Amino acid sequence: MKREIIAYYDRLAPSYDASRFSGSYGRFIDARERDVLRAWLPRDPKNTLELGCGTGRLSAFAATATDASVASLAIARARNSATNFAAADAERLPFPPSRFDAVFAFHTLMHLEPASIRAIFAETFRVLRPGGVFIADVVSKTRRGLTGRRDADEAWHAQTAMTKREFDDIGRAAGFTSSRATGLLLLPVHRLPDRARLPLARLDAWLSHRLPSLSSYLIVGFAKP
Ligand SMILES: C[S@@+](CC[C@H](N)C(=O)[O-])C[C@H]1O[C@@H](n2cnc3c(N)ncnc32)[C@H](O)[C@@H]1O
């Protein structure tokens, strides 16, 4: 499964940014994720690591970024010379214990099987210093239960939805103690006409922050004690 996912992103790399983030829906998501990272990450990216960085859309928030897709990393390197990009499986990171103050992973865990997600949490815990934070998103199972699953070309795509409690349990099993949560996409933004989307971003941020589980995506900050 893992090989299939990485091969998919290797093929998609040249068109990933245009196909996923150039329209008003993608820009809506991108802007909200940047706001959360700006608010929750240390201001200086020097000791921040990104996992599953893909083509580097959010990598300016991290001095170090990793992915297993070599084609995606080539695009990321061309776009951002300030970040140090490395090819690595997020389940086995080439960094010493307590190397980072913060780690983040967006649009990545949701594609993976629970065993891989648990392995990534354990590895992230290892490379974080005490007091460090891991910020990650996942599809909200509560919301998916209300609205049903969207069709996807690949069975693994966004296969893993979790409740906030299930996500917290995985964090706790890895050693993380506390968490903060927000949401993304409470409004049915994909059903709105293009021109109505961006003007509603602040309302969606306000609503999804108060009702993370009812949003399409949960974004959680896990703390290492
Ligand atoms: C949907 S893309 C997200 C890219 C980027 N985070 C973003 O939000 O634009 C998912 C990325 O996770 C990477 N990925 C999936 N499983 C991985 C693993 N076990 N180790 C490293 N990267 C992985 C894929 O290669 C892909 O680039």
Ligand as a Chemical Component Dictionary entry (heavy atoms), coordinates in Angstrom:
data_LIG
# 
_chem_comp.id                   LIG 
_chem_comp.type                 NON-POLYMER 
_chem_comp.pdbx_formal_charge   0 
_chem_comp.three_letter_code    LIG 
# 
loop_
_chem_comp_atom.comp_id 
_chem_comp_atom.atom_id 
_chem_comp_atom.alt_atom_id 
_chem_comp_atom.type_symbol 
_chem_comp_atom.charge 
_chem_comp_atom.model_Cartn_x 
_chem_comp_atom.model_Cartn_y 
_chem_comp_atom.model_Cartn_z 
_chem_comp_atom.pdbx_ordinal 
LIG C1  C1  C 0  -1.491 14.812 -0.318 1  
LIG S1  S1  S 1  0.255  14.929 -0.276 2  
LIG C2  C2  C 0  0.437  16.302 0.852  3  
LIG C3  C3  C 0  1.595  17.169 0.528  4  
LIG C4  C4  C 0  1.705  18.414 1.413  5  
LIG N1  N1  N 0  1.787  18.075 2.825  6  
LIG C5  C5  C 0  0.537  19.330 1.187  7  
LIG O1  O1  O 0  -0.306 19.440 2.085  8  
LIG O2  O2  O -1 0.447  19.932 0.109  9  
LIG C6  C6  C 0  0.734  13.551 0.749  10 
LIG C7  C7  C 0  2.245  13.354 0.770  11 
LIG O3  O3  O 0  2.587  12.381 1.764  12 
LIG C8  C8  C 0  3.671  11.629 1.268  13 
LIG N2  N2  N 0  3.743  10.374 2.032  14 
LIG C9  C9  C 0  2.780  9.449  2.197  15 
LIG N3  N3  N 0  3.216  8.457  2.995  16 
LIG C10 C10 C 0  4.474  8.766  3.366  17 
LIG C11 C11 C 0  5.451  8.147  4.198  18 
LIG N4  N4  N 0  5.205  6.980  4.836  19 
LIG N5  N5  N 0  6.637  8.751  4.362  20 
LIG C12 C12 C 0  6.895  9.933  3.739  21 
LIG N6  N6  N 0  6.018  10.569 2.935  22 
LIG C13 C13 C 0  4.817  10.001 2.752  23 
LIG C14 C14 C 0  3.376  11.464 -0.215 24 
LIG O4  O4  O 0  4.512  11.135 -0.971 25 
LIG C15 C15 C 0  2.786  12.835 -0.553 26 
LIG O5  O5  O 0  3.776  13.708 -1.030 27 
# 
loop_
_chem_comp_bond.comp_id 
_chem_comp_bond.atom_id_1 
_chem_comp_bond.atom_id_2 
_chem_comp_bond.value_order 
_chem_comp_bond.pdbx_ordinal 
LIG C1  S1  SING 1  
LIG S1  C2  SING 2  
LIG S1  C6  SING 3  
LIG C2  C3  SING 4  
LIG C3  C4  SING 5  
LIG C4  N1  SING 6  
LIG C4  C5  SING 7  
LIG C5  O1  DOUB 8  
LIG C5  O2  SING 9  
LIG C6  C7  SING 10 
LIG C7  O3  SING 11 
LIG C7  C15 SING 12 
LIG O3  C8  SING 13 
LIG C8  N2  SING 14 
LIG C8  C14 SING 15 
LIG N2  C9  SING 16 
LIG N2  C13 SING 17 
LIG C9  N3  DOUB 18 
LIG N3  C10 SING 19 
LIG C10 C11 SING 20 
LIG C10 C13 DOUB 21 
LIG C11 N4  SING 22 
LIG C11 N5  DOUB 23 
LIG N5  C12 SING 24 
LIG C12 N6  DOUB 25 
LIG N6  C13 SING 26 
LIG C14 O4  SING 27 
LIG C14 C15 SING 28 
LIG C15 O5  SING 29 
# 
